């Protein structure tokens, strides 16, 4: 895959996939007819959307802070807490 201006060739679609996985978790992959995230990841790699499964997981983790649930987790596996000091 070629990169343009230091961006991945499929930069935009990877952002959309990461957003969808983070916000909707398993419901996102079910909409595309997959039963597991791993099968969805492998499909993305096989169809040259991503070079590795890790790329998709990392993109999902980038969006997790925007979709934290009451359990402190988004669609990904990392729990990220953001504290904002008010003045």
C-alpha positions in Angstrom: 0.0 0.0 0.0 1.3 3.4 -0.9 1.2 6.3 1.4 0.4 9.9 0.3 1.7 12.8 2.4 2.6 10.3 5.2 -1.0 9.1 5.5 -2.1 5.6 4.9 -3.6 5.0 1.5 -6.9 4.1 3.2 -6.7 6.7 5.9 -10.3 7.9 5.7 -11.9 4.4 5.6 -9.7 3.2 8.5 -10.9 6.2 10.5 -14.5 5.3 9.7 -13.9 1.7 10.7 -12.1 2.7 13.9 -15.0 5.1 14.8 -17.6 2.4 14.1 -15.8 -0.3 16.1 -15.3 2.1 19.0 -18.8 3.5 19.1 -20.9 0.4 18.2 -18.5 -2.4 19.2 -20.0 -5.8 18.1 -23.1 -4.3 16.6 -20.8 -2.6 14.0 -19.3 -5.9 12.7 -22.7 -7.6 12.8 -24.1 -5.0 10.3 -21.4 -6.2 7.9 -22.3 -9.9 8.4 -19.5 -10.9 10.6 -19.8 -12.9 13.9 -16.5 -12.0 15.4 -14.1 -9.0 15.3 -11.3 -11.2 14.3 -13.1 -12.3 11.1 -13.9 -8.7 10.3 -10.2 -7.7 10.9 -9.0 -10.6 8.6 -11.5 -9.5 5.9 -10.0 -6.0 6.0 -6.5 -7.3 5.7 -7.4 -9.8 2.9 -9.0 -7.0 0.9 -6.1 -4.6 1.4 -7.9 -2.1 3.5 -5.3 -2.5 6.1 -1.9 -4.1 6.2 -2.3 -5.7 9.6 -5.0 -6.5 12.1 -3.1 -4.3 14.6 -3.6 -1.3 12.4 -7.4 -1.6 12.8 -7.2 -2.3 16.5 -5.0 0.8 17.0 -7.4 2.9 15.0 -10.3 1.7 17.2 -8.3 2.6 20.3 -7.8 6.1 19.0 -11.5 6.7 19.2 -12.2 5.0 22.5 -11.8 8.2 24.6 -14.9 9.6 22.8 -17.1 6.7 23.7 -16.3 5.7 27.2 -19.1 3.8 28.9 -20.1 3.7 32.5 -17.6 0.8 32.9 -14.8 3.0 31.7 -14.3 1.3 28.3 -15.2 2.0 24.7 -15.2 -0.7 22.0 -11.5 -1.4 22.4 -9.7 -3.0 25.2 -7.9 0.0 26.7 -9.5 2.0 29.5 -8.6 5.6 29.1 -9.6 8.2 31.6 -9.4 11.9 30.8 -9.5 14.4 33.6 -10.3 18.1 32.9 -9.5 20.7 35.4 -12.2 23.4 35.6 -11.3 26.9 36.5 
